């Protein structure tokens, strides 16, 4: 793979686990060229995604997600591995912008 290119792995669970995520339903890998990653990289930098805590810290005004989508952002690179996870009610506009751009890069509708 040329320098700057990436492989994006998309995993979807069946959601049939009650309060657990369920089992792996589908998984696909997408090779993404460096040029196609630039808009996504800009959004990631603007959101300071890799500086966020793995889980959103609980506070007095925190929402409790009891249903919906759980987004998991993972990155493996020269600096190591990072994982950020947020439920639907914990997402802000900058994280939704990353999800929307990621869908465009991988040509996925959802």
N, C-alpha and C positions, 0 to 999 in steps of 0.2 A: 504494500500500500504506500503510495507517495506521501512524503512529509506533509502534514497538515490535514490529510484526509482522515475520516473517522468511520467507524462502524457503529451504527445505532441498532441496539437490540430492543425490540418491542415485545413485551410479554403481556398477555391478557389472562386473567384468572376467571374462573367461572362464577365467582361470587356466591357459590352455594355452600358456604361454610358457616352459616349462622353469623356469629360475631367474629369469625375468623375469615381470612381472605378467600378461602376455597382452594381448588386445585388449578394447575396450569391448563388452560384451554387452548391457547394458541401462542406461538412464538415465531418471530421472523427477524432476520438480520437485514439491514439496509446499509450499503456502502454509500457514503456521502462525500462528495468532493469538497475540498477546502473552500473553494469559492462559494459554494452553496451554504457553507456554515457561517459565513461572515455576519449576516443579519441576526442569526441566532446567537452567535458569540457576543454581539453588541448588547443584546437584551440580557444575556446572562451577566455580563459585566455591570450593566446599569442596575440590575437587581441585586448585585453582590451575592449571587446565588451560592457560591461555594464558601462564603463566609457565614452563612446562616447556620444556626444550630440544626442538628439532625431532626429533632422534633421541635415544634413550636412550643416555646415555654408557656406553661399554664399561668394564668393571672386572674385577677378578680373579674375582668371583663371578657375572659376567654369563652369562646363558643365550644360546645361539646358536640362533636360529629358522631351521630348515631347511625347515619346511612349516607350513601353517596359514593363518589369516586375517591379513591386514595391515590394521589400522585406520588411517585417515587422517582427522584432525580438521582442518577448515579454518574460518577465520573471516575475514570481510571486513567491516569497519566503519569508523567515523570515525577510529579510531586506526591503520588500515592493515590489513595482511594477516598472518595467522599460520597456520602449518601444523605439526601435531604428528603423527608417525607412530610406531606401535608394532606389533610382531608379537605373535601370540598369547602367546608365552612372556614378553613384556615388559610385559604388562598387569597392573595391580594392581586390587584391588577397586573403588577409586574410579573408575577408567576403565571397568571393566565396568558399573558402575552408570549411567554416562553413556550407554553404548551401549544398555542396557536401557531407560532413560527415553526416549532418542531413538526407539527402535522404537515405543514407545507413542505418542509425539507424531505420528509419521508413519504410524501404523497398519500398520507392516510387521512381518511375522512373523520375518524374518531379514534 
